[in-house]
């Protein structure tokens, strides 16, 4: 009886599984890195703790159409006076 390791004197058909195993290892490693290490580099959940800030809420209301542009700029100027603009952000016109 021939085993899979010695199929007609060659390595056998099981050798075709090695590329699939390596592909699964690479895909698994990239998935783990994306969910852990690479998440903090500008990922979608980077500013999750800041979602309830007044400036973020105002931006969401403007984006959803609850308030118009004039009201947005008026409220933004009030928030800038009260909270101050964060470093690195542009000022309102």
MOHU-V89410 format. One record per backbone hydrogen bond with DSSP energy under -1.0 kcal/mol. CO is the residue of the C=O (numbers start at 1). NH is the residue of the N-H. If there is no record, write none. Layout:
# MOHU-V89410
co=CO nh=NH
co=CO nh=NH
This chain:
# MOHU-V89410
co=7 nh=10
co=12 nh=15
co=13 nh=16
co=14 nh=17
co=17 nh=21
co=18 nh=22
co=19 nh=23
co=20 nh=24
co=21 nh=25
co=22 nh=26
co=23 nh=27
co=24 nh=28
co=25 nh=29
co=26 nh=30
co=27 nh=31
co=28 nh=32
co=29 nh=33
co=30 nh=34
co=31 nh=35
co=32 nh=36
co=33 nh=38
co=38 nh=41
co=39 nh=43
co=40 nh=42
co=43 nh=46
co=45 nh=48
co=47 nh=50
co=48 nh=51
co=50 nh=53
co=53 nh=57
co=54 nh=58
co=55 nh=59
co=56 nh=60
co=57 nh=61
co=58 nh=62
co=59 nh=63
co=60 nh=64
co=61 nh=66
co=68 nh=72
co=69 nh=73
co=70 nh=74
co=71 nh=75
co=72 nh=76
co=73 nh=77
co=74 nh=78
co=75 nh=79
co=76 nh=80
co=77 nh=81
co=78 nh=82
co=79 nh=83
co=80 nh=84
co=86 nh=89
